[in-house]
Amino acid sequence: STQSTWGKRSGMIPQFFILSARGDTIINRDFRSDLMKNTPETFFRNVKLYKGDAPPIFNIDGVSFVYLKKNSLYIVATSRFNVSPSYIVEVLNRMAKVIKDFCGVITEEAIRKNFVLIYEILDEMIDFGHPQITSTEGIKPLIVNEPVPVDAVKSTGFRPSFIPSNTISSTAVQRSVMVTEKKNAKNEIFVDIFEKISVLFNSSGYLINSSIEGCIQMKSYLTGNPPLKLALNEDLVIGKGASGGAVLDDCNFHSCVNTSEFDINRTLKISPPDGEFTVMNYRVTSEFQAPFRIFPYIEEVSPYKLELVLKVRSCYPKETVASHAIIKFALPKLTSTAHNELEKATQSQKADYFENTKTVEWVIKKFAGQTEHTLRTKISLQTSANSFTARKEIGPISMQFEIPMYNVSNLQIKYLRIEEKDTSYNPYRWVRYVTQASSYVCRT
């Protein structure tokens, strides 16, 4: 009996709330009324005590807090019971996904404008703290309220001249799944190949280790959700140490994907659910061409002056352009002043020294392929500093970036077909490739 009770309570969510980046409570649903009303304030106060991000799960005075952070919003579940952490995190992820599917995007504005719809969704998903329906297609028939549209989130990127005219904005996918119910709604399907790269270079710029975490993500606005057939490049090989055009260590698929033909001709049969879903996750640890190479050079000019020359070189094709590359590195604790020098005629670049954190941030808004940029940082040390010790305190150098219409793994979508007998049914198909930095670091 005790074991049975624990099993029921291990997946219970007595309270759920969403906080803004300032700590304002936007959504707050107390499913069981057995917790203090000030838990959102307690949560936010504790999160702000940490210098970086707080752990995703922590306990205060017998209350467990489990949260996700999406677009600077805190999505939180609380419980007094001995809950299963992984289960609650999974439920929170599904709740966030459903809210995004209905609102189009998870932002403070979208949640404030659609709070009535979100409360309706929460009441369908959770009953007295117990998760019931956690899929968009299961909840969609039960929802009465219409979503209130919000302005699309502006992209930090830009539109290079080489992108053809038959492309649309990346914000086009930020629409509610409810649009498919309308008569004049477009029949569209969006497919994204996202790759997040983790790379570590030594101080000489040589690669120490590297990996890719990738996924094929799909969002369907097709009436009736017809079955799809997605074909990948035929030279795709699965298995660590294998050789081929594109080599993946391993991969896994969504439950709606039929892989009966995958081993034969690399095609996937998909019965798409409502909303956004991940068709396939994959991982690569074999050698690949890193999109950027980083070369740091540290010189001791005098006992109290150091100079860091930082060269960053792009290794992708000329026609490809990375957007909003950010390079950060720490300076010695006993730095008195630092002066940054950029190349001449660098309108899309800026470099700032932040004295309170002793860090330098170098921003390159447009980084074209097969080019190299240089930053020279002149460091003046306090008289009590030891230049040998201070030299070791420079770095490591980290980099963030996003490269549209480029992927490192060489995984390609060959075609996407709608398995519909009616020849007049010809929806729009949009495919996008995005490569981002997960942990891109160079030692100094």
C-alpha positions as CSV (number, residue, x, y, z in Angstrom):
1,S,0.0,0.0,0.0
2,T,2.8,2.4,0.9
3,Q,4.7,1.5,-2.3
4,S,1.5,2.1,-4.3
5,T,1.0,5.5,-2.7
6,W,4.6,6.5,-3.4
7,G,4.2,5.4,-7.1
8,K,1.2,7.7,-7.5
9,R,2.9,10.7,-5.8
10,S,6.2,10.3,-7.5
11,G,4.7,11.8,-10.7
12,M,2.5,14.4,-9.0
13,I,2.7,18.1,-9.8
14,P,0.7,20.0,-7.0
15,Q,1.7,23.4,-8.4
16,F,2.8,24.9,-11.7
17,F,3.8,28.5,-12.5
18,I,5.6,30.5,-15.2
19,L,7.8,33.5,-14.1
20,S,9.3,36.3,-16.3
21,A,13.0,37.1,-16.2
22,R,12.1,39.8,-13.6
23,G,10.4,37.3,-11.3
24,D,6.8,38.4,-12.2
25,T,4.3,35.6,-12.0
26,I,2.6,35.3,-15.4
27,I,0.8,31.9,-14.9
28,N,0.1,30.2,-11.6
29,R,-2.0,27.1,-11.2
30,D,-2.3,25.4,-7.8
31,F,-3.8,22.0,-8.5
32,R,-4.0,20.7,-4.9
33,S,-3.9,23.8,-2.6
34,D,-1.4,22.0,-0.3
35,L,1.5,24.4,-0.7
36,M,2.3,27.9,0.5
37,K,1.2,30.7,-1.8
38,N,4.6,32.4,-1.8
39,T,6.5,29.5,-3.6
40,P,7.1,31.6,-6.8
41,E,8.8,34.3,-4.7
42,T,10.8,31.6,-2.8
43,F,11.9,30.0,-6.1
44,F,13.0,33.3,-7.8
45,R,14.9,34.5,-4.7
46,N,16.8,31.2,-4.6
47,V,17.6,31.2,-8.3
48,K,19.0,34.7,-8.1
49,L,21.5,33.6,-5.4
50,Y,23.5,31.6,-7.9
51,K,26.2,33.3,-10.0
52,G,25.4,31.2,-13.0
53,D,22.3,29.1,-13.7
54,A,20.7,27.4,-10.7
55,P,20.5,23.6,-10.8
56,P,17.3,22.4,-12.5
57,I,16.1,20.6,-9.4
58,F,16.5,21.8,-5.8
59,N,14.7,21.5,-2.4
60,I,13.9,24.3,0.1
61,D,12.2,23.6,3.4
62,G,10.8,20.3,2.2
63,V,9.5,21.7,-1.1
64,S,11.1,20.4,-4.4
65,F,11.4,22.8,-7.3
66,V,11.9,21.5,-10.8
67,Y,12.2,24.0,-13.7
68,L,13.0,24.7,-17.3
69,K,14.3,28.0,-18.7
70,K,12.9,29.0,-22.1
71,N,13.5,32.4,-23.7
72,S,14.4,33.8,-20.2
73,L,11.1,32.5,-18.8
74,Y,11.1,30.1,-15.8
75,I,8.6,27.1,-16.2
76,V,8.4,25.6,-12.8
77,A,6.7,22.6,-11.0
78,T,6.7,22.2,-7.2
79,S,5.9,19.3,-4.9
80,R,6.2,18.3,-1.3
81,F,6.3,14.6,-2.3
82,N,9.4,12.5,-3.2
83,V,8.9,13.0,-7.0
84,S,10.8,11.3,-9.8
85,P,13.0,14.1,-11.2
86,S,13.3,12.8,-14.7
87,Y,9.6,12.2,-14.9
88,I,8.7,15.8,-13.8
89,V,11.3,17.3,-16.2
90,E,9.7,15.2,-19.1
91,V,6.2,16.5,-18.1
92,L,7.5,20.1,-18.0
93,N,9.0,19.7,-21.4
94,R,5.8,18.3,-22.8
95,M,3.8,21.1,-21.2
96,A,6.2,23.7,-22.7
97,K,5.9,22.0,-26.1
98,V,2.1,22.0,-26.1
99,I,2.0,25.7,-25.0
100,K,4.4,26.6,-27.8
101,D,2.3,24.6,-30.3
102,F,-0.8,26.5,-29.4
103,C,0.7,30.0,-29.0
104,G,3.2,29.6,-31.8
105,V,6.1,30.8,-29.6
106,I,7.0,30.9,-25.9
107,T,7.6,34.5,-25.0
108,E,6.4,36.7,-22.2
109,E,4.1,38.6,-24.6
110,A,2.6,35.4,-26.0
111,I,1.9,34.0,-22.6
112,R,0.4,37.2,-21.3
113,K,-1.9,37.6,-24.3
114,N,-2.9,33.9,-24.2
115,F,-3.2,33.3,-20.5
116,V,-6.9,32.2,-20.7
117,L,-5.9,29.6,-23.4
118,I,-2.9,28.5,-21.3
119,Y,-5.0,27.9,-18.2
120,E,-7.5,25.9,-20.3
121,I,-4.5,23.8,-21.6
122,L,-3.2,23.2,-18.1
123,D,-6.6,22.1,-16.8
124,E,-6.8,19.5,-19.6
125,M,-3.2,18.3,-19.1
126,I,-3.2,18.0,-15.3
127,D,-6.0,16.7,-13.0
128,F,-5.5,17.3,-9.3
129,G,-1.7,17.2,-9.8
130,H,-1.7,14.1,-12.0
131,P,-0.7,14.4,-15.7
132,Q,-3.4,13.2,-18.0
133,I,-3.0,14.2,-21.6
134,T,0.4,15.4,-22.7
135,S,0.2,15.6,-26.5
136,T,-0.9,18.4,-28.7
137,E,-3.1,16.1,-30.8
138,G,-4.8,14.8,-27.7
139,I,-5.6,18.2,-26.3
140,K,-6.5,20.0,-29.6
141,P,-10.1,18.7,-29.9
142,L,-10.8,19.8,-26.2
143,I,-9.7,23.4,-26.6
144,V,-12.4,26.1,-27.1
145,N,-10.4,29.3,-26.9
146,E,-8.6,30.7,-29.9
147,P,-5.0,31.8,-29.6
148,V,-4.2,35.5,-29.7
149,P,-1.5,36.1,-32.4
150,V,1.7,37.9,-31.4
151,D,4.4,39.6,-33.4
152,A,7.1,37.2,-34.5
153,V,10.4,37.2,-32.7
154,K,12.8,39.2,-34.8
155,S,15.8,37.2,-36.0
156,T,19.3,38.3,-35.0
157,G,20.5,37.2,-38.5
158,F,20.2,38.9,-41.9
159,R,19.4,37.9,-45.4
160,P,22.5,37.5,-47.5
161,S,22.2,38.2,-51.3
162,F,22.9,34.5,-52.2
163,I,19.6,33.3,-50.6
164,P,17.1,32.8,-53.4
165,S,13.8,34.6,-53.6
166,N,11.8,31.4,-52.9
167,T,12.6,31.5,-49.2
168,I,10.6,32.8,-46.3
169,S,11.4,34.2,-43.0
170,S,12.6,31.8,-40.2
171,T,9.7,33.2,-38.1
172,A,7.1,31.7,-40.4
173,V,7.1,28.6,-38.3
174,Q,6.1,30.6,-35.2
175,R,2.3,30.0,-35.7
176,S,-0.3,28.2,-33.7
177,V,-1.4,24.7,-34.7
178,M,-4.9,26.1,-34.6
179,V,-4.4,27.8,-38.0
180,T,-4.9,24.5,-39.8
181,E,-8.6,24.7,-38.7
182,K,-9.2,27.9,-40.7
183,K,-10.4,27.7,-44.3
184,N,-7.9,30.1,-45.8
185,A,-4.9,28.5,-44.0
186,K,-1.9,27.6,-46.1
187,N,-0.9,23.9,-46.4
188,E,2.7,24.1,-45.3
189,I,5.3,21.9,-43.6
190,F,8.6,23.0,-42.1
191,V,11.6,20.8,-41.7
192,D,14.7,21.9,-39.8
193,I,18.1,20.2,-39.4
194,F,19.7,21.6,-36.3
195,E,23.3,20.8,-35.3
196,K,25.0,21.9,-32.1
197,I,28.7,21.6,-32.2
198,S,31.1,21.0,-29.2
199,V,34.8,21.6,-30.0
200,L,37.9,22.0,-27.9
201,F,41.2,23.4,-29.3
202,N,44.5,23.5,-27.6
203,S,46.6,26.7,-27.3
204,S,48.2,26.0,-30.7
205,G,44.8,25.9,-32.4
206,Y,44.8,22.1,-32.9
207,L,41.6,20.1,-32.4
208,I,41.6,18.0,-29.2
209,N,38.0,16.6,-29.3
210,S,34.8,17.4,-31.1
211,S,31.2,16.2,-31.3
212,I,27.9,17.1,-33.0
213,E,24.4,16.7,-31.4
214,G,21.9,17.0,-34.2
215,C,18.2,16.6,-34.8
216,I,15.6,16.8,-37.6
217,Q,12.7,18.8,-36.4
218,M,9.3,19.1,-38.1
219,K,6.3,21.3,-37.8
220,S,3.2,20.5,-39.8
221,Y,0.4,22.8,-40.9
222,L,-1.1,20.2,-43.3
223,T,-4.8,19.7,-43.3
224,G,-5.7,16.2,-42.2
225,N,-2.1,15.4,-41.2
226,P,-1.4,13.1,-44.3
227,P,1.4,10.6,-44.1
228,L,4.8,11.8,-45.3
229,K,7.9,10.2,-46.8
230,L,11.3,11.8,-46.0
231,A,14.4,10.7,-47.8
232,L,18.0,11.3,-46.6
233,N,21.2,11.1,-48.6
234,E,21.9,7.5,-49.6
235,D,25.6,7.6,-48.6
236,L,24.5,8.0,-45.0
237,V,26.2,5.5,-42.7
238,I,25.2,4.6,-39.1
239,G,27.9,3.3,-36.8
240,K,31.0,4.7,-35.1
241,G,34.2,4.1,-37.1
242,A,32.4,3.5,-40.4
243,S,33.2,5.3,-43.6
244,G,30.8,7.1,-45.9
245,G,29.6,10.5,-47.1
246,A,27.8,11.2,-43.8
247,V,28.7,9.1,-40.8
248,L,26.5,9.2,-37.7
249,D,27.5,7.3,-34.5
250,D,24.0,6.5,-33.6
251,C,20.4,7.8,-34.0
252,N,16.9,7.4,-32.6
253,F,13.4,8.2,-34.0
254,H,10.1,9.6,-32.9
255,S,7.3,7.0,-32.3
256,C,5.4,8.3,-35.3
257,V,8.3,7.3,-37.7
258,N,8.2,4.0,-39.6
259,T,11.8,2.9,-40.3
260,S,11.1,-0.2,-42.3
261,E,12.8,1.2,-45.4
262,F,15.5,3.2,-43.6
263,D,18.2,0.5,-43.9
264,I,17.4,-0.2,-47.5
265,N,17.2,3.3,-49.1
266,R,17.4,5.8,-46.2
267,T,13.7,6.8,-46.3
268,L,11.4,7.4,-43.4
269,K,7.6,7.1,-43.4
270,I,6.1,9.6,-41.0
271,S,2.6,10.0,-39.7
272,P,2.9,13.5,-38.3
273,P,1.2,14.5,-35.1
274,D,-0.1,18.0,-34.5
275,G,2.5,20.6,-33.6
276,E,6.3,20.5,-33.5
277,F,8.1,17.2,-33.1
278,T,11.6,15.7,-33.5
279,V,11.7,13.2,-36.3
280,M,15.3,12.0,-35.5
281,N,18.1,12.7,-33.0
282,Y,21.7,11.8,-34.0
283,R,25.2,12.1,-32.7
284,V,28.6,12.4,-34.4
285,T,32.0,12.0,-32.7
286,S,34.1,11.1,-35.7
287,E,36.4,13.7,-37.2
288,F,34.8,16.6,-39.1
289,Q,35.9,20.0,-40.4
290,A,35.2,22.6,-37.6
291,P,33.6,25.7,-39.0
292,F,36.0,28.0,-37.2
293,R,39.7,27.8,-36.2
294,I,40.9,29.9,-33.2
295,F,44.6,30.9,-32.9
296,P,45.6,32.8,-29.7
297,Y,49.1,34.3,-29.3
298,I,50.2,35.9,-26.0
299,E,53.3,38.1,-25.8
300,E,54.9,39.7,-22.8
301,V,55.7,43.2,-23.8
302,S,57.1,44.3,-20.5
303,P,56.9,43.0,-16.8
304,Y,53.5,44.7,-16.5
305,K,52.2,44.6,-20.0
306,L,50.8,41.6,-22.0
307,E,49.4,41.5,-25.5
308,L,46.9,38.9,-26.8
309,V,46.6,38.6,-30.6
310,L,43.5,36.5,-31.4
311,K,42.9,35.2,-34.9
312,V,39.7,33.5,-35.9
313,R,39.4,31.8,-39.3
314,S,36.2,30.5,-41.0
315,C,36.5,27.2,-42.8
316,Y,33.1,26.9,-44.5
317,P,32.4,27.9,-48.1
318,K,32.7,31.5,-49.3
319,E,29.0,31.9,-50.1
320,T,28.0,30.9,-46.5
321,V,27.8,33.6,-43.8
322,A,27.6,33.1,-40.0
323,S,25.5,35.6,-38.1
324,H,26.3,37.2,-34.8
325,A,29.5,35.4,-33.8
326,I,30.5,36.3,-30.2
327,I,34.0,35.5,-28.8
328,K,34.6,35.9,-25.1
329,F,37.6,35.4,-22.9
330,A,38.8,36.3,-19.4
331,L,41.7,38.6,-18.5
332,P,44.0,38.4,-15.4
333,K,42.4,39.4,-12.1
334,L,45.0,42.1,-11.6
335,T,44.3,43.8,-14.9
336,S,44.3,47.6,-14.5
337,T,43.3,48.5,-18.0
338,A,42.7,46.7,-21.4
339,H,42.6,48.2,-24.8
340,N,41.1,46.4,-27.9
341,E,42.3,47.0,-31.4
342,L,40.3,45.8,-34.4
343,E,41.3,45.6,-38.1
344,K,40.6,48.6,-40.2
345,A,37.2,49.0,-42.0
346,T,35.4,46.6,-39.6
347,Q,31.9,48.1,-39.5
348,S,30.2,44.9,-38.4
349,Q,32.6,44.3,-35.5
350,K,33.0,45.6,-32.0
351,A,35.1,44.6,-29.0
352,D,34.4,45.7,-25.4
353,Y,36.3,45.2,-22.1
354,F,34.1,44.8,-19.0
355,E,36.1,45.9,-16.0
356,N,33.7,44.5,-13.4
357,T,34.1,40.9,-14.7
358,K,37.6,41.3,-16.3
359,T,36.3,39.9,-19.6
360,V,36.5,40.9,-23.3
361,E,33.6,40.4,-25.7
362,W,34.2,40.5,-29.4
363,V,31.1,40.6,-31.6
364,I,31.2,39.9,-35.4
365,K,27.8,40.4,-36.9
366,K,28.6,38.9,-40.3
367,F,31.4,36.3,-40.6
368,A,31.8,35.3,-44.3
369,G,33.3,32.0,-45.2
370,Q,37.0,31.5,-46.0
371,T,37.9,34.8,-44.2
372,E,40.0,35.6,-41.1
373,H,39.5,38.3,-38.5
374,T,42.0,39.5,-35.9
375,L,41.7,41.2,-32.5
376,R,44.6,42.7,-30.6
377,T,44.1,43.2,-26.8
378,K,46.7,45.2,-24.9
379,I,46.6,44.4,-21.2
380,S,48.2,46.6,-18.5
381,L,48.7,44.9,-15.1
382,Q,48.7,46.3,-11.6
383,T,52.2,46.8,-10.1
384,S,51.7,44.0,-7.6
385,A,51.0,41.5,-10.5
386,N,53.3,38.7,-11.6
387,S,53.3,38.6,-15.4
388,F,54.0,34.8,-15.5
389,T,51.0,34.0,-13.3
390,A,48.8,36.6,-15.0
391,R,49.6,35.1,-18.4
392,K,48.1,31.8,-17.3
393,E,44.8,33.6,-16.2
394,I,44.0,34.7,-19.8
395,G,41.2,32.6,-21.3
396,P,39.9,30.1,-22.1
397,I,38.4,31.6,-25.3
398,S,34.7,30.6,-26.0
399,M,32.7,31.3,-29.1
400,Q,29.0,31.4,-30.0
401,F,27.6,31.6,-33.5
402,E,24.9,30.5,-35.8
403,I,25.4,29.5,-39.4
404,P,22.2,29.3,-41.5
405,M,21.9,26.9,-44.5
406,Y,25.0,25.0,-43.5
407,N,25.6,21.7,-41.6
408,V,28.8,20.0,-40.7
409,S,27.7,16.4,-40.7
410,N,26.8,16.4,-44.4
411,L,23.3,14.9,-43.5
412,Q,21.0,16.1,-46.3
413,I,17.3,15.9,-47.0
414,K,16.9,14.5,-50.5
415,Y,13.2,14.9,-50.8
416,L,10.0,15.3,-48.8
417,R,6.8,13.8,-50.3
418,I,3.2,13.9,-49.2
419,E,1.7,10.4,-49.5
420,E,-1.6,11.8,-50.8
421,K,-3.5,10.3,-53.7
422,D,-5.1,13.6,-54.7
423,T,-2.7,15.2,-57.3
424,S,-4.1,18.7,-56.6
425,Y,-2.9,18.5,-53.1
426,N,0.5,20.2,-53.4
427,P,1.5,21.9,-50.1
428,Y,4.5,24.2,-49.5
429,R,7.6,22.4,-48.2
430,W,10.2,24.5,-46.4
431,V,13.7,23.0,-45.4
432,R,16.3,24.8,-43.3
433,Y,19.7,23.9,-42.0
434,V,21.1,25.6,-38.9
435,T,24.5,25.1,-37.2
436,Q,25.1,26.5,-33.7
437,A,27.8,26.4,-31.1
438,S,27.1,24.3,-28.0
439,S,30.6,24.5,-26.4
440,Y,33.2,26.0,-28.7
441,V,36.3,26.5,-26.6
442,C,40.0,27.2,-27.2
443,R,42.6,26.9,-24.4
444,T,45.3,29.6,-24.1
